[in-house]
Amino acid sequence: MAAEATPTPAPKKMTKAPSGYWIWLGENREHIIKALGGVKKGAEVSKKAGEMWKALPDAQKLPYLERSNKLKEEVAAKKPAKEEKKNKVVKEVEGNRKKPMTPVFAYIQEKRAEISAMPGVKGLGEIAKKGAELYKALPAAEQEARRKKYDDEMKAFTEWKESSEGKEVLAQKKSIVSEIKAVKQEKLDKKQAKIDRKEAKEAKAAGGDELAAYVEKKRASIASPPKKKRASIASPAKQPAAKRGRASKVVEPTTSIFIDPELLKEAKEIGYESSLKNLSARKEIVDSGKSPKEMLEALKTANGLVNAAKYVLLGA
């Protein structure tokens, strides 16, 4: 009876394409070891490989770089689209709606390909900056039409969000997000536990002062575990008390700008209340003398993003 053939293991799925250097190294490892006189130690091989790769003429590097680029394209083609990956949670909740983009951001998204192709425009920051400039240069009638479209979409979204259907969908989405965070935290805890075990093992092996220091460190962490506390947006963080002495100075905390309750109510209705409070507490904004109304308009332009709104107000 013929023996059964051993099944060939399935090849591992490539998640990241190797660089031209790594392709070259894989094909020339034996040659490198020979150049080292038979030394196979990883660190020595890597060091020698780096020297040899740098010394290669560009013409000899080119085929490996081209193969690397081709592999990158193949891996990228198999990956889910960025937008699809970003909206994974959204897709898991049937009936979920996306919050409308502000006119400026909708314009930038619509013209992104054209803007990114313009001379000197590189990166998301420059695309956003150039897009905002182009939007401001649009005829007033077109800006008004885009603003009206946004207002209508925002009104429909707000009505849906406050409906029983909207509340149910958003509750489901919140539950899924909480589960994802819990899984992520569990992974982080396991990773930290692994680090702790490694530290304990090394300290035990070293003994003496190192072991005593490790034990003291663990006692301190158990007695006062680290707290993750987020500073309040409404009021500035407390400054540490100044030390006594002839040269001591009291550091004045940043003062938030007073926001009219009606304006705060308007910001709350569109979901920008906390962003407005945050923006009004920024020192550079306080020093600029910008009014809360100007801040809210900047937040609308920046789709609620505080740093982007700061750029709209100050240009930096």
PyMOL commands that set and color helices and strands:
alter all, ss='L'
color gray80, all
select helices_A, chain A and resi 20-35+42-55+58-78+82-86+88-92+103-110+112-116+123-136+140-162+164-206+208-223+261-269+273-280+283-288+292-301+306-314
alter helices_A, ss='H'
color red, helices_A
deselect
rebuild
show_as cartoon
